[in-house]
Amino acid sequence: TGVGKTITASLILTAAHYAQREVNYFKPIQTGDESDCALIRELTGINNNYIKNPIYSLKLAASPYQATLHEQRSINPSTLLK
């Protein structure tokens, strides 16, 4: 958390967009209160159709493993693979 993954993803998405490549942004597990999708939209200006909402949203800004322990939830790998 906080190391720049979302910023890096936005740079890659922007470069692909300018190269006229169709790309999608998808972070299957979101942790923390702030939405990466909202920040990606703001930084890239890319259409919402190419930004997919997460399957799981967890409030604790930590690894998905730590966040699920904190919230006493589980992540179903089969759901992620669909």
N, CA, C and O atoms as CSV, one atom per row, in Angstrom:
chain,resi,resn,atom,element,x,y,z
A,1,THR,N,N,0.840,-1.179,0.000
A,1,THR,CA,C,0.000,0.000,0.000
A,1,THR,C,C,0.882,1.239,0.000
A,1,THR,O,O,1.816,1.362,0.792
A,2,GLY,N,N,0.562,2.151,-0.909
A,2,GLY,CA,C,1.271,3.431,-0.936
A,2,GLY,C,C,2.623,3.407,-1.619
A,2,GLY,O,O,3.437,4.302,-1.393
A,3,VAL,N,N,2.885,2.408,-2.450
A,3,VAL,CA,C,4.196,2.341,-3.102
A,3,VAL,C,C,4.163,2.774,-4.573
A,3,VAL,O,O,5.204,2.817,-5.227
A,4,GLY,N,N,2.978,3.094,-5.091
A,4,GLY,CA,C,2.898,3.610,-6.452
A,4,GLY,C,C,2.349,2.674,-7.506
A,4,GLY,O,O,2.490,2.941,-8.700
A,5,LYS,N,N,1.727,1.581,-7.093
A,5,LYS,CA,C,1.183,0.633,-8.082
A,5,LYS,C,C,0.104,1.278,-8.943
A,5,LYS,O,O,0.067,1.058,-10.154
A,6,THR,N,N,-0.771,2.068,-8.334
A,6,THR,CA,C,-1.856,2.698,-9.073
A,6,THR,C,C,-1.316,3.763,-10.029
A,6,THR,O,O,-1.789,3.881,-11.159
A,7,ILE,N,N,-0.345,4.522,-9.586
A,7,ILE,CA,C,0.276,5.534,-10.452
A,7,ILE,C,C,0.946,4.849,-11.637
A,7,ILE,O,O,0.806,5.293,-12.777
A,8,THR,N,N,1.669,3.776,-11.371
A,8,THR,CA,C,2.328,3.021,-12.454
A,8,THR,C,C,1.296,2.473,-13.427
A,8,THR,O,O,1.480,2.560,-14.641
A,9,ALA,N,N,0.212,1.909,-12.906
A,9,ALA,CA,C,-0.849,1.385,-13.766
A,9,ALA,C,C,-1.450,2.496,-14.621
A,9,ALA,O,O,-1.751,2.275,-15.793
A,10,SER,N,N,-1.628,3.688,-14.051
A,10,SER,CA,C,-2.212,4.789,-14.822
A,10,SER,C,C,-1.270,5.223,-15.949
A,10,SER,O,O,-1.733,5.591,-17.029
A,11,LEU,N,N,0.033,5.185,-15.712
A,11,LEU,CA,C,0.997,5.524,-16.762
A,11,LEU,C,C,0.958,4.501,-17.899
A,11,LEU,O,O,0.998,4.864,-19.074
A,12,ILE,N,N,0.882,3.237,-17.540
A,12,ILE,CA,C,0.801,2.172,-18.554
A,12,ILE,C,C,-0.499,2.291,-19.350
A,12,ILE,O,O,-0.492,2.171,-20.575
A,13,LEU,N,N,-1.610,2.528,-18.656
A,13,LEU,CA,C,-2.895,2.672,-19.330
A,13,LEU,C,C,-2.907,3.876,-20.269
A,13,LEU,O,O,-3.418,3.796,-21.386
A,14,THR,N,N,-2.344,4.984,-19.810
A,14,THR,CA,C,-2.288,6.188,-20.640
A,14,THR,C,C,-1.442,5.946,-21.880
A,14,THR,O,O,-1.829,6.340,-22.980
A,15,ALA,N,N,-0.301,5.307,-21.718
A,15,ALA,CA,C,0.571,5.008,-22.861
A,15,ALA,C,C,-0.151,4.095,-23.855
A,15,ALA,O,O,-0.079,4.319,-25.063
A,16,ALA,N,N,-0.835,3.086,-23.363
A,16,ALA,CA,C,-1.576,2.171,-24.240
A,16,ALA,C,C,-2.708,2.911,-24.951
A,16,ALA,O,O,-2.962,2.678,-26.133
A,17,HIS,N,N,-3.379,3.792,-24.233
A,17,HIS,CA,C,-4.472,4.563,-24.810
A,17,HIS,C,C,-3.961,5.443,-25.965
A,17,HIS,O,O,-4.576,5.498,-27.030
A,18,TYR,N,N,-2.838,6.124,-25.742
A,18,TYR,CA,C,-2.267,6.978,-26.795
A,18,TYR,C,C,-1.712,6.165,-27.965
A,18,TYR,O,O,-1.596,6.673,-29.080
A,19,ALA,N,N,-1.375,4.913,-27.708
A,19,ALA,CA,C,-0.919,4.024,-28.781
A,19,ALA,C,C,-2.118,3.358,-29.472
A,19,ALA,O,O,-1.954,2.454,-30.292
A,20,GLN,N,N,-3.316,3.821,-29.128
A,20,GLN,CA,C,-4.572,3.330,-29.686
A,20,GLN,C,C,-4.773,1.837,-29.446
A,20,GLN,O,O,-5.259,1.111,-30.314
A,21,ARG,N,N,-4.396,1.406,-28.271
A,21,ARG,CA,C,-4.624,0.023,-27.836
A,21,ARG,C,C,-5.808,0.019,-26.878
A,21,ARG,O,O,-5.907,0.870,-25.994
A,22,GLU,N,N,-6.695,-0.935,-27.061
A,22,GLU,CA,C,-7.794,-1.089,-26.116
A,22,GLU,C,C,-7.276,-1.821,-24.896
A,22,GLU,O,O,-6.799,-2.952,-24.990
A,23,VAL,N,N,-7.373,-1.176,-23.767
A,23,VAL,CA,C,-6.909,-1.781,-22.521
A,23,VAL,C,C,-7.986,-1.615,-21.453
A,23,VAL,O,O,-8.813,-0.705,-21.518
A,24,ASN,N,N,-7.959,-2.496,-20.487
A,24,ASN,CA,C,-8.859,-2.423,-19.347
A,24,ASN,C,C,-8.043,-2.354,-18.070
A,24,ASN,O,O,-6.947,-2.909,-17.984
A,25,TYR,N,N,-8.587,-1.668,-17.085
A,25,TYR,CA,C,-7.981,-1.651,-15.756
A,25,TYR,C,C,-8.874,-2.505,-14.855
A,25,TYR,O,O,-10.086,-2.299,-14.788
A,26,PHE,N,N,-8.268,-3.450,-14.177
A,26,PHE,CA,C,-9.024,-4.309,-13.274
A,26,PHE,C,C,-8.154,-4.689,-12.097
A,26,PHE,O,O,-7.123,-5.342,-12.255
A,27,LYS,N,N,-8.574,-4.280,-10.931
A,27,LYS,CA,C,-7.926,-4.679,-9.681
A,27,LYS,C,C,-8.967,-5.515,-8.937
A,27,LYS,O,O,-9.891,-4.959,-8.342
A,28,PRO,N,N,-8.834,-6.830,-8.961
A,28,PRO,CA,C,-9.901,-7.688,-8.430
A,28,PRO,C,C,-10.160,-7.526,-6.937
A,28,PRO,O,O,-11.282,-7.741,-6.479
A,29,ILE,N,N,-9.133,-7.149,-6.170
A,29,ILE,CA,C,-9.304,-6.984,-4.722
A,29,ILE,C,C,-8.825,-5.587,-4.347
A,29,ILE,O,O,-7.638,-5.280,-4.458
A,30,GLN,N,N,-9.743,-4.751,-3.907
A,30,GLN,CA,C,-9.435,-3.384,-3.487
A,30,GLN,C,C,-9.350,-3.340,-1.972
A,30,GLN,O,O,-10.267,-3.789,-1.284
A,31,THR,N,N,-8.267,-2.806,-1.451
A,31,THR,CA,C,-8.174,-2.603,-0.006
A,31,THR,C,C,-8.003,-1.117,0.270
A,31,THR,O,O,-7.427,-0.387,-0.537
A,32,GLY,N,N,-8.507,-0.680,1.410
A,32,GLY,CA,C,-8.429,0.728,1.772
A,32,GLY,C,C,-9.687,1.470,1.350
A,32,GLY,O,O,-10.449,1.004,0.503
A,33,ASP,N,N,-9.888,2.634,1.958
A,33,ASP,CA,C,-11.099,3.412,1.706
A,33,ASP,C,C,-11.130,4.077,0.339
A,33,ASP,O,O,-12.203,4.263,-0.234
A,34,GLU,N,N,-9.972,4.435,-0.187
A,34,GLU,CA,C,-9.931,5.146,-1.460
A,34,GLU,C,C,-10.023,4.171,-2.627
A,34,GLU,O,O,-9.373,3.126,-2.633
A,35,SER,N,N,-10.831,4.524,-3.602
A,35,SER,CA,C,-11.028,3.672,-4.768
A,35,SER,C,C,-9.924,3.895,-5.793
A,35,SER,O,O,-9.708,5.018,-6.248
A,36,ASP,N,N,-9.236,2.833,-6.149
A,36,ASP,CA,C,-8.242,2.930,-7.218
A,36,ASP,C,C,-8.913,3.278,-8.540
A,36,ASP,O,O,-8.337,3.985,-9.366
A,37,CYS,N,N,-10.122,2.786,-8.738
A,37,CYS,CA,C,-10.834,3.058,-9.991
A,37,CYS,C,C,-11.047,4.559,-10.167
A,37,CYS,O,O,-10.845,5.085,-11.261
A,38,ALA,N,N,-11.447,5.246,-9.115
A,38,ALA,CA,C,-11.661,6.688,-9.193
A,38,ALA,C,C,-10.359,7.416,-9.519
A,38,ALA,O,O,-10.349,8.343,-10.329
A,39,LEU,N,N,-9.274,7.002,-8.895
A,39,LEU,CA,C,-7.984,7.638,-9.156
A,39,LEU,C,C,-7.508,7.348,-10.576
A,39,LEU,O,O,-6.967,8.236,-11.234
A,40,ILE,N,N,-7.696,6.141,-11.051
A,40,ILE,CA,C,-7.329,5.784,-12.429
A,40,ILE,C,C,-8.120,6.639,-13.414
A,40,ILE,O,O,-7.558,7.141,-14.388
A,41,ARG,N,N,-9.420,6.810,-13.168
A,41,ARG,CA,C,-10.251,7.658,-14.049
A,41,ARG,C,C,-9.708,9.089,-14.066
A,41,ARG,O,O,-9.578,9.706,-15.123
A,42,GLU,N,N,-9.397,9.596,-12.887
A,42,GLU,CA,C,-8.908,10.973,-12.767
A,42,GLU,C,C,-7.558,11.162,-13.464
A,42,GLU,O,O,-7.357,12.152,-14.168
A,43,LEU,N,N,-6.651,10.235,-13.276
A,43,LEU,CA,C,-5.302,10.377,-13.828
A,43,LEU,C,C,-5.229,10.130,-15.329
A,43,LEU,O,O,-4.408,10.739,-16.016
A,44,THR,N,N,-6.072,9.250,-15.843
A,44,THR,CA,C,-5.964,8.865,-17.249
A,44,THR,C,C,-6.988,9.523,-18.162
A,44,THR,O,O,-6.723,9.726,-19.347
A,45,GLY,N,N,-8.145,9.856,-17.626
A,45,GLY,CA,C,-9.220,10.379,-18.460
A,45,GLY,C,C,-9.833,9.313,-19.350
A,45,GLY,O,O,-10.555,9.631,-20.295
A,46,ILE,N,N,-9.550,8.046,-19.056
A,46,ILE,CA,C,-10.048,6.935,-19.865
A,46,ILE,C,C,-11.516,6.665,-19.529
A,46,ILE,O,O,-11.934,6.783,-18.378
A,47,ASN,N,N,-12.277,6.306,-20.540
A,47,ASN,CA,C,-13.693,6.012,-20.444
A,47,ASN,C,C,-13.970,4.950,-19.381
A,47,ASN,O,O,-13.218,3.987,-19.234
A,48,ASN,N,N,-15.051,5.142,-18.653
A,48,ASN,CA,C,-15.452,4.196,-17.599
A,48,ASN,C,C,-15.635,2.768,-18.096
A,48,ASN,O,O,-15.487,1.825,-17.319
A,49,ASN,N,N,-15.954,2.592,-19.373
A,49,ASN,CA,C,-16.162,1.240,-19.898
A,49,ASN,C,C,-14.899,0.390,-19.812
A,49,ASN,O,O,-14.982,-0.837,-19.842
A,50,TYR,N,N,-13.748,1.013,-19.709
A,50,TYR,CA,C,-12.480,0.288,-19.679
A,50,TYR,C,C,-11.932,0.125,-18.264
A,50,TYR,O,O,-10.858,-0.445,-18.072
A,51,ILE,N,N,-12.666,0.620,-17.286
A,51,ILE,CA,C,-12.238,0.516,-15.893
A,51,ILE,C,C,-13.244,-0.358,-15.171
A,51,ILE,O,O,-14.397,0.028,-14.984
A,52,LYS,N,N,-12.799,-1.538,-14.767
A,52,LYS,CA,C,-13.678,-2.535,-14.158
A,52,LYS,C,C,-13.628,-2.424,-12.638
A,52,LYS,O,O,-12.555,-2.257,-12.058
A,53,ASN,N,N,-14.774,-2.517,-12.003
A,53,ASN,CA,C,-14.840,-2.450,-10.542
A,53,ASN,C,C,-14.289,-3.728,-9.920
A,53,ASN,O,O,-14.355,-4.801,-10.519
A,54,PRO,N,N,-13.745,-3.601,-8.709
A,54,PRO,CA,C,-13.205,-4.795,-8.041
A,54,PRO,C,C,-14.308,-5.781,-7.655
A,54,PRO,O,O,-15.469,-5.410,-7.482
A,55,ILE,N,N,-13.912,-7.033,-7.527
A,55,ILE,CA,C,-14.832,-8.073,-7.064
A,55,ILE,C,C,-15.001,-7.973,-5.550
A,55,ILE,O,O,-16.105,-8.104,-5.022
A,56,TYR,N,N,-13.893,-7.738,-4.873
A,56,TYR,CA,C,-13.892,-7.616,-3.413
A,56,TYR,C,C,-13.373,-6.236,-3.029
A,56,TYR,O,O,-12.370,-5.771,-3.570
A,57,SER,N,N,-14.058,-5.584,-2.094
A,57,SER,CA,C,-13.604,-4.316,-1.529
A,57,SER,C,C,-13.493,-4.496,-0.020
A,57,SER,O,O,-14.456,-4.870,0.649
A,58,LEU,N,N,-12.313,-4.225,0.495
A,58,LEU,CA,C,-12.034,-4.389,1.922
A,58,LEU,C,C,-11.569,-3.044,2.479
A,58,LEU,O,O,-10.813,-2.333,1.817
A,59,LYS,N,N,-12.005,-2.691,3.670
A,59,LYS,CA,C,-11.757,-1.351,4.208
A,59,LYS,C,C,-10.332,-1.128,4.699
A,59,LYS,O,O,-9.812,-0.019,4.575
A,60,LEU,N,N,-9.697,-2.139,5.247
A,60,LEU,CA,C,-8.360,-1.961,5.808
A,60,LEU,C,C,-7.337,-1.776,4.690
A,60,LEU,O,O,-7.276,-2.575,3.755
A,61,ALA,N,N,-6.543,-0.725,4.791
A,61,ALA,CA,C,-5.490,-0.471,3.804
A,61,ALA,C,C,-4.287,-1.348,4.141
A,61,ALA,O,O,-3.354,-0.923,4.822
A,62,ALA,N,N,-4.336,-2.561,3.652
A,62,ALA,CA,C,-3.295,-3.553,3.926
A,62,ALA,C,C,-3.343,-4.583,2.808
A,62,ALA,O,O,-4.100,-4.437,1.849
A,63,SER,N,N,-2.539,-5.611,2.938
A,63,SER,CA,C,-2.602,-6.682,1.940
A,63,SER,C,C,-3.989,-7.316,1.988
A,63,SER,O,O,-4.650,-7.279,3.026
A,64,PRO,N,N,-4.434,-7.896,0.877
A,64,PRO,CA,C,-5.731,-8.571,0.913
A,64,PRO,C,C,-5.823,-9.614,2.031
A,64,PRO,O,O,-6.864,-9.753,2.674
A,65,TYR,N,N,-4.736,-10.338,2.254
A,65,TYR,CA,C,-4.729,-11.346,3.316
A,65,TYR,C,C,-5.001,-10.705,4.686
A,65,TYR,O,O,-5.857,-11.171,5.438
A,66,GLN,N,N,-4.265,-9.638,4.997
A,66,GLN,CA,C,-4.451,-8.957,6.285
A,66,GLN,C,C,-5.837,-8.333,6.397
A,66,GLN,O,O,-6.456,-8.378,7.460
A,67,ALA,N,N,-6.322,-7.754,5.310
A,67,ALA,CA,C,-7.637,-7.110,5.327
A,67,ALA,C,C,-8.755,-8.128,5.542
A,67,ALA,O,O,-9.716,-7.852,6.259
A,68,THR,N,N,-8.633,-9.298,4.929
A,68,THR,CA,C,-9.669,-10.323,5.140
A,68,THR,C,C,-9.646,-10.835,6.583
A,68,THR,O,O,-10.698,-11.086,7.170
A,69,LEU,N,N,-8.463,-10.986,7.145
A,69,LEU,CA,C,-8.378,-11.401,8.556
A,69,LEU,C,C,-9.031,-10.360,9.454
A,69,LEU,O,O,-9.795,-10.698,10.359
A,70,HIS,N,N,-8.727,-9.102,9.197
A,70,HIS,CA,C,-9.260,-8.002,10.004
A,70,HIS,C,C,-10.794,-7.946,9.936
A,70,HIS,O,O,-11.455,-7.699,10.945
A,71,GLU,N,N,-11.349,-8.176,8.748
A,71,GLU,CA,C,-12.798,-8.098,8.560
A,71,GLU,C,C,-13.499,-9.442,8.723
A,71,GLU,O,O,-14.717,-9.543,8.573
A,72,GLN,N,N,-12.721,-10.463,9.029
A,72,GLN,CA,C,-13.257,-11.819,9.176
A,72,GLN,C,C,-14.061,-12.230,7.941
A,72,GLN,O,O,-15.182,-12.729,8.034
A,73,ARG,N,N,-13.445,-12.000,6.790
A,73,ARG,CA,C,-14.036,-12.379,5.506
A,73,ARG,C,C,-13.077,-13.322,4.801
A,73,ARG,O,O,-11.935,-13.493,5.225
A,74,SER,N,N,-13.544,-13.924,3.734
A,74,SER,CA,C,-12.673,-14.778,2.946
A,74,SER,C,C,-12.821,-14.407,1.473
A,74,SER,O,O,-13.816,-13.814,1.057
A,75,ILE,N,N,-11.820,-14.768,0.713
A,75,ILE,CA,C,-11.818,-14.548,-0.735
A,75,ILE,C,C,-11.885,-15.892,-1.397
A,75,ILE,O,O,-11.085,-16.780,-1.101
A,76,ASN,N,N,-12.831,-16.050,-2.291
A,76,ASN,CA,C,-13.013,-17.305,-2.998
A,76,ASN,C,C,-12.200,-17.260,-4.305
A,76,ASN,O,O,-12.543,-16.500,-5.211
A,77,PRO,N,N,-11.139,-18.056,-4.412
A,77,PRO,CA,C,-10.330,-18.052,-5.631
A,77,PRO,C,C,-11.134,-18.344,-6.904
A,77,PRO,O,O,-10.824,-17.803,-7.965
A,78,SER,N,N,-12.148,-19.182,-6.808
A,78,SER,CA,C,-12.975,-19.501,-7.975
A,78,SER,C,C,-13.699,-18.259,-8.492
A,78,SER,O,O,-13.865,-18.092,-9.700
A,79,THR,N,N,-14.125,-17.400,-7.587
A,79,THR,CA,C,-14.791,-16.164,-7.970
A,79,THR,C,C,-13.817,-15.257,-8.725
A,79,THR,O,O,-14.204,-14.608,-9.696
A,80,LEU,N,N,-12.584,-15.211,-8.294
A,80,LEU,CA,C,-11.584,-14.386,-8.957
A,80,LEU,C,C,-11.272,-14.905,-10.368
A,80,LEU,O,O,-11.013,-14.122,-11.282
A,81,LEU,N,N,-11.299,-16.221,-10.529
A,81,LEU,CA,C,-10.974,-16.805,-11.835
A,81,LEU,C,C,-12.078,-16.620,-12.871
A,81,LEU,O,O,-11.813,-16.682,-14.072
A,82,LYS,N,N,-13.302,-16.395,-12.427
A,82,LYS,CA,C,-14.417,-16.185,-13.351
A,82,LYS,C,C,-14.224,-14.872,-14.026
A,82,LYS,O,O,-15.044,-14.477,-14.855
